[in-house]
Structure formats: C-alpha cells, structure tokens
C-alpha cells in the first residue's frame, strides 16, 4: 500500500514551503535590501571572542566584584 493522494499533496506542500523559506532567508542574507546592513557583532563582542580564542580569563569567568562592608562608617543623624 502506498501513500494516499492527500498525504502526497501535504508532503509536497510542506516541502515547497520549506524550500521557499530557505530561499528567502538565503537571498536576504546574501543580497540585503538597499540601506540594510547585515548583522555585525559589536566591539565588546569582538573583544570578548578574541579573549576566548586566546584562552585568557574574562570577566565572566573571573566572577563579579566582591564588596566589603565598611565597619568604620557611622551614620550622621543630625541630632546631638
């Protein structure tokens, strides 16, 4: 028993939609509209990736800065 006619039609329609979506995305990527710039990572992202490639520790791997409480601080309430 083979596939029914309805199943074949659904498969063909889904394949056509997938091919159209793929073609549109590739066309938009390689030939953007006038005035539209392709995606480019920012400066911070480029620096971060360069540090990762060199194997250097980054801020994300070192951890956040730690703060200590100043025990010598006294709040001035203004009353005597």
C-alpha positions in Angstrom: 0.0 0.0 0.0 1.4 3.4 -0.9 0.6 6.8 0.4 -2.8 8.3 -0.3 -3.2 11.2 -2.6 -3.9 13.6 0.3 -0.7 12.6 2.1 1.4 13.2 -1.1 -0.2 16.6 -1.6 0.6 17.6 2.1 4.2 16.4 1.7 4.7 18.3 -1.5 3.1 21.5 0.0 5.3 21.3 3.1 8.4 20.7 1.0 7.6 23.7 -1.2 7.0 26.0 1.9 10.3 24.8 3.3 12.2 25.5 0.1 10.6 28.9 -0.3 11.5 29.9 3.3 15.1 28.6 2.8 15.4 30.5 -0.5 14.1 33.7 1.0 16.4 33.6 4.0 19.5 32.9 1.9 18.5 35.7 -0.6 18.0 38.2 2.3 21.3 37.1 3.9 23.5 37.4 0.7 21.7 40.3 -1.0 20.2 42.6 1.6 17.9 45.5 0.7 19.3 48.9 0.0 20.3 50.6 3.2 20.0 47.4 5.2 23.3 46.3 6.8 24.0 42.6 7.5 24.5 41.6 11.2 27.8 42.5 12.6 28.8 41.9 16.3 29.6 44.9 18.3 33.1 45.9 19.5 32.6 44.4 23.0 31.6 41.1 21.5 34.6 41.0 19.2 36.9 41.7 22.1 35.3 39.0 24.2 35.6 36.4 21.5 39.2 37.4 20.9 39.9 36.8 24.6 38.1 33.4 24.5 40.2 32.3 21.4 43.4 33.3 23.2 42.4 31.3 26.3 42.6 34.3 28.6 40.2 34.5 31.5 37.4 37.0 31.0 35.2 39.0 33.4 32.5 36.3 33.1 34.9 33.5 34.2 36.6 35.5 36.9 33.3 36.4 38.6 31.6 39.6 39.8 33.5 42.0 42.1 33.1 41.5 45.8 32.2 44.3 48.1 33.0 44.5 51.8 31.1 46.5 54.3 32.8 49.5 55.8 32.7 48.8 59.6 34.1 52.3 60.5 31.2 54.1 58.9 28.7 55.8 61.3 25.6 57.5 60.0 25.2 61.1 61.0 21.6 61.6 62.2 21.9 65.3 62.7 20.8 65.2 66.3 23.1 65.8 69.3 
